[in-house]
Amino acid sequence: MIDTLKQLELALQGKQRKDPQWLDAILHKDFREITRSGLIVDRTQTIVALLQQAEIPHYSSDNFILTQPTPESALLTYRTRLSDGSEVTLRSSYWLWQDNVGWQLYFHQGTAERLR
């Protein structure tokens, strides 16, 4: 399962984020996000922002850890950084399994990583 959710996360970082039909299918109807800059946004705001993005940022991702509280839910945590090594972000995504739909992203949060 970690491979499936990891692939979905990576798709959200790539050109799929510009596909309104795919975003409509993958984001849960009650989706919420706390952005890296500290804003709380809903599903509609997220879709609009992704579709209006001039360029797709190039991220590298690592340290994927999956926790599964129930068979129908999963918490995926990981780290991203821009391709130039900047903007390191700790990320968490809460996924829900929906019958006849598959995995949908219910909640996402990105937090700037701080060095100690």
N, C-alpha and C positions, 0 to 999 in steps of 0.2 A: 504494500500500500504506500510506503514512503516514496517509491519510485513514481507512482501515479500522481500523488500530490506534489512532488517535486517538479514533475513535468508541467503540471498546471501552473505552479508558481512561476516557472521559467517562461511559460507562454505569456503570462501576464507582464513579464518584463520585455517581451519581444513584440513582433509585429501584430500578434493577436490582439494587443491592447488597442488597436485601431479598427477592430472589427466589431461594429455595434451589435450584430446578431450574436456573436460569440460572447461578448460582454453581458448581453441580456440573459444568456443561458447560464453563464458561470457565476454571476453575482446573485446571491440570494435576494429575494424581494425585500428583506429587512436588513440588507447589508449596511454596515457602518464602518468607518475608518477613522483612526486618529493618525494624521499625517506626521511626517518627520518634523515638520515645522510647528506641530501642536494644534492644528485645526481639526475639528470634528466635522466629517462630511458624510453625507448619505449616498445611497446608490446612484441617484440621478446626478448629483454633483460630481461623483467619481467618474461616471461614464462621460459626461460632458467634458470634464477636464482632460481625460485620456484622449478623447477624439479631437480636442482642440490643440493638443501638444504638437508643436511644430516639428520637433525631432524626437525620436525614441532614444532615450539615454541607453548607453551600453554598460550593463552591470556584469560583474562576476559575483557568483554566490557560492557560499560554502557553509560548513558547520550545520547541516540540516539535522534536526532532531525531531522525531515524531513521538507524540504522546497521544494515546487514544483513550479518553475517558469512558466512552461507550462505543459499541459497534457502529453507531450512526454518527459519530463525531470524532474529530481529530484536530489536535493542535500541532502545528508545524512551526518551529522556530529556526531561524537561520540568520546569516550575515550577508550583506551585500556591500559592494563598493563600486564606484564608477571605474571605468576601464583605466583611467589615469591614476587610480589608487586613492582618490579623494572620496569624500562623503561616505565614510563607513557607517552603515546603519544596521542596527539590530532589528530584526523583523519577527513578528508573530502573526500567524494566520489561523483562524478557527474555521474549520470546514464542517459542513453538515451533509450527510448522505440523504438524498431525496429519491424515493422510489420513482421509477420512470424518468428520472432526470439525471441522476448520478451525483457526484460531489459538487457542492456549491459553496462559494466563499461567503461566510456569514459576517466575519469581522477580520480586520487587518490593522496592525499598528506598526509604525516604523519609528525608531528612536535613535537619535545620533549616538554612536558609541563614544564613550569617554575613556580616555586612558587614565590610569591611576597615577 
